[in-house]
């Protein structure tokens, strides 16, 4: 790891040690590089780092299932839960177009297929870093302000104005990527103590063993490594506002101590016998269903009721139909100005696709799509095919048709054919067959005979289909190389 703290920080997650070392060697002159080989190791590393990384370069195929993308997808979501402002580039050999689209929908800013020259990776990291710096210079309030005129957004604005002046806790609920941190900042800005400290504490970003000390502080000698007394977030917040982000990640044993603070303001530094008083206003945010967490025994009922004195639901983008165009214009003009180029445009058919798409990754996904279109097509008319290449249409179709419906398969087929002009049935069937074969081999721990039994096939038939899939992948790779 480069010890120069002035360099932008980058975490690289890849299970291949040769790739990790090669990337560190080629990138460490411009980035402070941290390495991890799995999702679990990456999260552990994040919790131990002195500050959250600005950038991430993530492989999709990670242990314990390196031949499948699920661990990589999960890591993208967890990285963004730890740090909503981190910029993620996916660098993966699992460069199936469906995987690339889904990674972007989850919040990755773009997808780089392996193999890729280190200089090209470095160039993309520089571009992403430039975007991030511009966002920070303008400030989230200007860049990611609460844009929208739809009824759900208007209702949310009214709630913010109503609750901002009260001293009571507010619970902000909403899916990942909806902008819950913007609502919290608006509550602080409109509150009676708008000039007082405003601190954000991410409950998912710190190791559970260090959470109590981080929140409440500790005295000298309270535990190994506690060489000096240290204040916690409650103390530092003074009479301002403390946002407890990802509150659903707080361990049960700490939930009781948080409840005591909410009830009477009392808390203790770790290792201290005397009580201290907190005057901070608490705002909590979560993308989990806390009512379900209560029913599952993962969240205290009394704490939930104390936190949810007032609750604000941040609507997903699919409920803000008329605002998709407002957000398009908002981000398109900003990023065009940032890059010194003319904004791209959408023709009538492409605009209809934009309005129909559900944006499962919400505003974060929409923003990242605009960034990519601005980079690829400055001042140009973007076609429907070019926009489709940026959308997770397969996931969108699956999410919008209930499997309980008797005609769901038929409607899903209709939707897919309407939305994908270049649809290829053979390719779809091969992809689905490949997923089932990989799943069967995983369950059978690589035993082909057992995998064939799970699939209801003869062993020789399974071998034949595996060979066909391998040839198909090889041909595609060869074709891309040319």
Secondary structure, 3 states (H helix, E strand, C coil): CCCCCCCEEEEEECCCHHHHHHHHHHHCCCEEEEEECEHHHHHHHHHHCCCCCCEEEECCCCECCCCCCHHHHHHHHHHHHHCCCCEEEEEECCCCHHHHHHHHHHCCCEEEECCCCHHHHHHHHHHHHHHHHHHHHHCHHHHCCCCCCCHHHHHHHHHHHHHHCCCCCEEEECCCCCCHHHHHHHHHHHCCCCCCCEEEEECCCCCHHHHHHHHHCECCCCCCCCCCCECCHHHHHCCCEEEEECHHHCCHHHHHHHHHHHHHCEECCECCCCCEECCCEEEEEECCCHHHHHHCCCCCHHHHHHHCCEEEECCCHHHCCCHHHHHHHHHHHHHHHHHCCCCCEECHHHHHHHHHCCCCCHHHHHHHHHHHHHHHCCCCEECHHHHHCCCCHHHHHHHCCCCCCCCHHHHHHHHHHHHCCCCCHHHHHHHHHHHHHHHHHHHCCCCHHHHHHHHCCCHHHHHHHHHHHHHHHHHHHHHHHC
